[in-house]
Amino acid sequence: MSLIIEGLEVQYGRRVALTGASLRVEPGEVTSIVGPNGAGKSTLLNCTAGLIKPARGSILVGGNDVSRVPAERVFRSGLVLVPEGKHVFSSLSVEENMRLAAASFGRAGRTARMERCLELFPQLQSRLAQRACSLSGGEQQQLMIARSLVGEPQFVLLDEPSMGLAPQVVQGVFAILRRLAEQGVGVLLVEQFVQQAVSISDHVHVLARGRLGPRMTGTEARESIDRGTFFEAYSGRQHGLDEGMASVSTDTMGERQ
């Protein structure tokens, strides 16, 4: 079962936010979309999750076109979005957050599903009775990811999971995403923290001003970064992309300041 996006176009009024976007995500792989603010990364994820309807193109999950069905049906097809920010129920405990997420899937096997999800998050296992508001930023991000896994989705879409986190905490979150892929889940990651995203990726695309660059392997992307040619090679004029990547400095490719 694959996630296939073909020729996706999204418009806000007369403004085209995303045009001709095509990519493929396989189970057990991490595919990263990197690019500057305003490039259309969140639009791509929100459209894939059914929150925005495309003007053109298709989104196939296991061969079924979900591009124009309600977000609930997209979710039921095995695709879940972890949005940007710390969207936890702050007054509830970690366990209550998990049980609330599991409630959508009935009682049968609920506890077992929760336990399997939490195996990836030993820090959360020791804080089940703790209120979510008292968790660190990294732990809240882990809780968001853990909640998304309760329904055992085939694909997880993550929008800037490193936002607001210290670099060492980011490394831990990304290590969890890599382990998630190793368990057979397809991960589509949108991220500005380029080096960290590329370090765990099987495939990488650059998105600049609504246009998605060619697919490259994680190895190709890492080698290009080492040579200092990443943005020139994969988002320059030679690939028909806009010059929007010029706004991404080398600082963005390393640790956030």
C-alpha angles and dihedrals in degrees: 000000000000136000107228125183116190129188095334117187125181126186133191102201105306094340116099107218098176129018134185094347114172129170143142130222121193127199111266094026136102116221116186129201112200131181145114129295112288094024094120100258097131090042089057092052095043091050092048090051092051097250092115125035116225124235089218140359137050140265114206124193111186089341095308117118108231097165095112104028125102117279090247090062091047088053091049090051089068103268124118132182125216101197128212115276135034102295101174129135094254098194092052126079122250090257092049090051089053094046091049090054091047093051091081091066102053130250099283110105092350096136093044091052091050092049092050091051093049093052086081092053113054091166090061093046089063092048103048094126094044121103114252091232090065094055122102119254091259092049091050089052089051090050091053091052092045091052090051091057098055092092090051095238123197092221133031121197116200126193113205098323090177094060111133095358129124114250094251090052090049089057090057093049092048091048087058090052090052091051089048090057090048087059090059103265119134111232123202107189127191111196146156093197090088104180094048093047093048092047092067099033131111090191135015136197128186116221117201124175095336097315122110117218125222121290116261132180120253089247092054091049094048092049091048091051090050089053092047092239101104100113095033093052100042107029105027130113091272089074095046093250126139120257091249093117089070086083091063110090128202087254089068088057092058133036118333114251 
